[in-house]
């Protein structure tokens, strides 16, 4: 006979199968203990299933899909006298509670929650195959956070529990209160000295600027902050820690992460680089920014200029990644930025490599943007060369 833990685990596996065989599955990312179990095949069972979803997706549609998946998972599971209730429903969170009885008469309880408070970072999501013992159900690929993201989430939860227990106003030393404040989910991810001083004075009103500056030096040495340039820092206390890309707009007004950084991260360009590449808008309305290579404590940034009208051309959903706190071009826009710069007499960039993997791009989006930017001829010419090279390579294989 299966134990209560085994029965709960089997039900969770069935539920994951029904969830991730559906059309809404790309919007869900498993987190918490259940994610760790799927990712590492841990023997530790979880009492519930928690998911993040992209807040730009429809929660109403997800609620229908999750409720249906729960009902279908219960059917054929051997559980009896089941009841499902939706215990919470807000603009960003939905929660269900399931109660049922096992074949041995034990009461089984399971909570399922989906949350849109935090958009999943696609750079830290992996697909893990799950095949349950019931071979009438297919193998599915479950979206889970990777080990780094799960560890970051766990650390953030622990620090929040510490903050809740201590009550920030009662913590004896202001540096502890400051660090807890900077670790909160809503804290600033990129900070200048003035911002850090403001946060410090929220936790201790009479703190002096020199005292905060001494703490900053200690925090940089301990990797709680990462210095970008003088007076600008990446918050490493928050989960997940801030990345260099997020600081680009602080270095050059209007900067948008693009070109090789975006194409490399998307798998379009296989020569990924640690450099952060960005484009900045050029307009007669303001002074021309300083372009080129900038060395910082967080790495090397390369800024290239593109007319503002081109950066703003096309639908925003086609040209900018949604759900993040900084400006980042879509892979389609990044390729077109590269094509424009390679054709510009003011730029020394060579044309994009013909080895780029276009299967990772949305070609309809690419064409829409090229038309809006009025560089469809350049795109067609480059694609013609790529198609010819691909055919030649195939013939010689």
C-alpha positions in Angstrom: 0.0 0.0 0.0 1.2 3.5 -0.8 2.0 5.8 2.1 0.3 9.2 2.3 3.5 10.9 1.0 3.7 8.5 -1.9 0.0 9.1 -2.8 0.5 12.9 -2.6 3.6 12.6 -4.8 1.8 10.5 -7.4 -1.0 13.0 -7.5 1.5 15.9 -8.0 3.1 14.0 -10.9 -0.3 13.4 -12.5 -1.2 17.1 -12.1 2.1 18.2 -13.7 1.5 15.9 -16.6 -2.0 17.3 -17.3 -0.8 20.9 -16.8 2.2 20.7 -19.1 0.5 18.9 -21.9 -2.0 21.8 -22.3 -1.7 25.0 -24.4 -1.2 27.2 -21.3 1.9 25.3 -20.1 4.5 27.7 -21.5 3.1 30.4 -19.1 3.8 28.4 -16.0 7.1 27.8 -14.2 7.3 25.4 -11.2 9.1 26.7 -8.2 9.8 25.8 -4.5 10.4 22.3 -3.2 8.4 20.6 -5.9 10.7 22.3 -8.5 13.8 21.1 -6.7 12.4 17.5 -6.6 11.8 17.6 -10.4 15.1 19.2 -11.1 17.4 17.1 -8.9 15.2 13.9 -8.4 15.3 14.6 -4.7 13.6 12.2 -2.4 12.1 15.0 -0.4 8.4 15.3 -1.1 6.6 18.7 -1.2 3.3 19.5 0.4 2.2 21.8 -2.4 2.8 22.9 -6.0 3.7 26.6 -6.6 4.1 28.3 -9.9 5.0 31.6 -11.3 3.5 32.9 -14.5 4.1 35.9 -16.8 1.9 38.7 -15.5 1.2 39.7 -19.1 -0.6 36.4 -19.6 -4.3 36.0 -18.8 -4.8 34.7 -15.2 -8.5 33.9 -16.0 -7.4 31.5 -18.8 -4.8 29.9 -16.5 -7.3 29.5 -13.7 -9.5 27.5 -16.0 -6.6 25.3 -17.2 -5.3 24.7 -13.7 -8.8 23.8 -12.3 -9.4 21.4 -15.2 -5.9 19.8 -14.7 -6.6 19.2 -11.0 -9.9 17.6 -11.7 -8.4 15.3 -14.4 -5.4 14.4 -12.2 -7.8 13.2 -9.4 -9.7 11.0 -11.9 -7.9 7.7 -12.1 -5.6 8.4 -9.1 -7.4 6.1 -6.7 -8.4 8.9 -4.5 -12.1 9.2 -3.3 -14.3 11.8 -1.7 -12.4 14.6 -3.3 -13.2 18.3 -3.0 -11.6 21.3 -4.7 -12.0 24.8 -3.5 -10.5 28.1 -4.8 -9.3 29.6 -1.6 -7.7 32.8 -3.1 -8.2 34.8 -6.3 -6.8 38.2 -6.8 -5.4 40.2 -9.8 -2.1 38.3 -9.6 -2.6 35.1 -7.5 -4.9 32.1 -7.6 -4.9 29.3 -5.1 -6.7 26.0 -4.9 -7.0 23.5 -2.0 -7.7 19.9 -2.7 -8.9 17.4 -0.1 -9.4 13.7 -0.8 -9.2 10.3 0.9 -6.6 7.6 0.0 -7.4 3.9 -0.4 -6.2 3.4 3.2 -8.7 6.0 4.5 -6.1 8.7 5.2 -6.9 12.4 4.4 -4.7 13.9 1.7 -4.4 17.6 1.3 -2.7 19.5 -1.5 -2.4 23.3 -2.3 -1.8 24.6 -5.8 -0.9 28.3 -6.3 0.0 30.4 -9.4 1.4 33.8 -8.8 2.1 36.7 -11.2 3.9 38.9 -8.7 7.2 38.2 -10.4 7.7 37.5 -14.1 9.9 34.4 -14.6 13.4 35.1 -15.9 13.7 33.0 -19.1 17.4 32.9 -18.6 16.9 30.8 -15.4 14.1 28.5 -16.6 14.8 24.9 -17.8 12.6 22.2 -19.2 12.8 18.8 -17.4 11.1 15.6 -18.8 8.6 13.9 -16.5 7.2 10.5 -17.2 4.9 9.0 -14.6 4.3 5.3 -14.0 0.9 5.4 -15.7 2.1 4.9 -19.3 -1.3 5.8 -20.7 -0.2 9.4 -20.0 2.6 11.0 -22.1 6.0 12.2 -21.1 5.9 16.0 -20.7 8.5 18.7 -20.3 8.0 20.8 -17.1 9.2 24.4 -16.9 11.2 24.8 -13.6 13.7 27.3 -12.3 17.3 26.3 -12.4 19.3 25.6 -9.3 20.7 29.2 -9.1 17.2 30.7 -9.2 15.8 28.3 -6.7 18.6 29.0 -4.3 18.1 32.8 -4.7 14.3 32.4 -4.1 15.0 30.3 -0.9 17.5 32.9 0.4 15.0 35.7 -0.2 12.3 33.8 1.6 14.6 33.2 4.6 15.6 36.8 4.8 12.0 37.9 4.6 11.1 35.6 7.4 14.0 37.0 9.5 12.8 40.5 8.7 9.2 39.6 9.7 10.3 38.1 13.0 12.7 40.8 13.9 10.5 43.8 12.8 12.9 46.1 11.0 12.3 48.9 13.5 13.6 46.7 16.3 16.8 45.4 14.8 19.5 47.0 16.8 22.0 47.9 14.1 21.2 50.1 11.2 23.4 48.2 8.8 21.4 45.0 9.4 18.2 46.9 8.7 19.7 48.5 5.6 20.7 45.1 4.2 17.3 43.6 4.9 15.6 46.5 3.2 17.8 46.1 0.1 16.9 42.4 0.0 13.2 43.0 -0.1 11.5 42.1 -3.5 10.6 45.7 -4.2 14.0 47.1 -3.5 15.9 49.0 -6.2 18.1 46.7 -8.3 20.5 49.4 -9.5 21.5 52.0 -7.0 23.5 55.2 -6.9 25.0 56.6 -3.7 22.1 59.0 -3.2 19.5 56.1 -3.4 21.5 54.1 -0.8 21.6 57.1 1.6 17.9 57.5 1.3 17.2 53.9 2.1 19.7 54.1 5.0 17.9 57.1 6.4 14.6 55.3 6.2 15.9 52.8 8.7 17.9 55.3 10.8 17.0 58.9 10.3 20.1 60.5 11.7 22.7 58.4 9.9 25.4 60.5 8.2 26.4 60.2 4.6 30.1 59.3 5.5 28.8 56.4 7.6 26.7 55.1 4.6 29.7 55.5 2.3 31.8 53.4 4.6 29.1 50.7 4.6 29.1 50.9 0.7 32.8 50.2 0.7 32.3 47.2 3.0 29.3 46.0 0.9 31.3 46.1 -2.3 34.2 44.1 -0.7 31.7 41.5 0.6 29.9 41.3 -2.8 26.6 42.7 -1.4 27.0 45.4 -3.9 28.8 45.3 -7.3 30.4 48.6 -8.3 29.7 49.6 -11.9 31.4 53.0 -12.0 32.0 55.5 -9.2 28.7 56.1 -7.3 26.7 53.4 -9.2 26.1 49.8 -7.9 24.3 46.6 -8.7 22.2 45.3 -5.8 23.4 41.7 -5.1 21.3 41.3 -1.9 18.0 41.1 -3.9 16.9 37.9 -5.5 17.8 37.3 -8.2 20.9 39.6 -8.0 21.0 42.6 -10.4 22.9 42.0 -13.7 25.1 44.4 -15.6 22.5 44.7 -18.4 20.3 46.6 -15.9 22.9 49.3 -15.5 23.2 50.3 -19.2 20.5 53.0 -19.0 22.3 54.6 -16.1 25.5 54.8 -18.2 23.9 56.1 -21.3 20.4 57.7 -21.3 17.8 55.7 -23.2 20.2 52.7 -23.7 18.6 49.5 -24.9 20.3 46.1 -24.6 20.6 44.7 -28.1 22.9 43.3 -30.8 25.3 40.4 -29.8 24.1 40.3 -26.1 20.5 39.6 -27.1 21.2 37.4 -30.0 23.7 35.3 -28.0 21.3 34.9 -25.1 18.6 33.8 -27.5 20.7 31.2 -29.2 20.7 33.0 -32.5 24.4 33.8 -32.4 26.7 31.1 -31.1 29.7 33.4 -30.3 28.3 34.6 -27.0 30.2 37.4 -25.3 30.6 38.7 -21.7 30.5 42.2 -23.1 27.1 44.0 -22.8 26.1 45.5 -26.1 23.5 48.2 -26.3 22.1 50.8 -28.7 21.3 54.4 -27.7 18.9 56.8 -29.5 20.3 59.6 -31.6 18.2 62.7 -31.9 18.7 66.4 -32.6 16.6 67.1 -29.5 19.6 66.3 -27.2 23.4 66.1 -27.1 24.9 63.1 -29.0 26.0 60.6 -26.4 29.5 59.2 -26.1 29.6 55.9 -28.0 32.0 53.0 -28.1 33.5 50.8 -25.4 33.2 51.6 -21.7 35.1 49.5 -19.1 33.4 49.2 -15.7 33.7 47.2 -12.6 30.8 45.1 -13.8 32.3 44.3 -17.2 32.7 45.9 -20.6 29.8 47.8 -22.2 29.7 48.7 -25.9 27.3 51.5 -27.0 26.3 52.2 -30.6 24.0 54.9 -31.8 20.8 54.4 -33.9 18.3 57.2 -34.9 15.5 57.5 -32.3 12.9 57.1 -35.0 14.2 53.7 -35.9 14.3 52.5 -32.3 10.7 53.5 -31.9 9.5 52.1 -35.1 7.0 49.2 -35.0 4.8 47.8 -32.2 6.4 47.8 -28.8 5.6 44.1 -28.3 7.6 43.3 -31.5 10.7 45.4 -30.5 11.0 45.2 -26.7 11.0 42.3 -24.3 8.0 42.6 -21.8 8.0 41.9 -18.1 11.5 43.2 -17.2 12.6 46.4 -15.5 15.0 47.6 -18.2 14.9 48.2 -21.9 15.9 45.1 -23.9 15.4 44.5 -27.6 13.7 41.3 -28.8 16.1 39.1 -30.8 14.3 40.2 -34.0 14.9 43.9 -33.2 18.5 43.1 -32.3 19.2 41.5 -35.7 17.7 44.5 -37.5 19.7 46.9 -35.3 22.8 45.0 -36.4 21.8 45.1 -40.1 21.1 48.9 -39.9 24.5 49.6 -38.3 26.4 47.4 -40.8 24.8 49.5 -43.7 25.5 52.8 -42.0 28.5 54.9 -43.2 28.9 56.1 -39.7 29.4 52.7 -38.2 32.3 50.2 -38.6 30.2 47.2 -37.8 30.4 44.3 -40.3 27.2 42.6 -41.5 25.7 39.9 -39.3 27.3 36.5 -39.7 25.6 34.2 -42.2 25.9 31.4 -39.5 23.1 32.9 -37.4 20.4 30.5 -36.4 17.2 32.1 -37.8 15.0 29.2 -36.5 15.2 30.9 -33.1 13.4 34.0 -34.5 9.8 34.8 -35.2 10.1 35.6 -39.0 6.7 37.3 -39.1 7.8 39.7 -36.4 11.1 40.2 -38.1 9.4 41.2 -41.3 6.9 43.5 -39.6 9.8 45.3 -37.8 11.9 45.6 -40.9 9.0 47.2 -42.8 8.3 49.6 -39.9 12.1 50.5 -39.8 12.2 50.7 -43.6 15.1 48.4 -44.0 13.3 45.4 -45.6 15.6 45.6 -48.6 18.7 45.2 -46.4 17.0 42.3 -44.6 16.0 40.6 -47.9 19.5 41.0 -49.3 21.1 39.5 -46.2 18.6 36.7 -46.0 19.2 35.9 -49.7 22.9 35.5 -49.0 22.2 33.3 -46.0 19.9 31.1 -47.9 22.4 30.7 -50.7 25.2 29.8 -48.2 22.9 27.3 -46.4 22.1 25.6 -49.7 25.8 25.5 -50.6 26.7 24.0 -47.3 23.9 21.4 -47.6 25.1 20.4 -51.1 28.7 19.9 -49.9 27.7 17.9 -46.8 
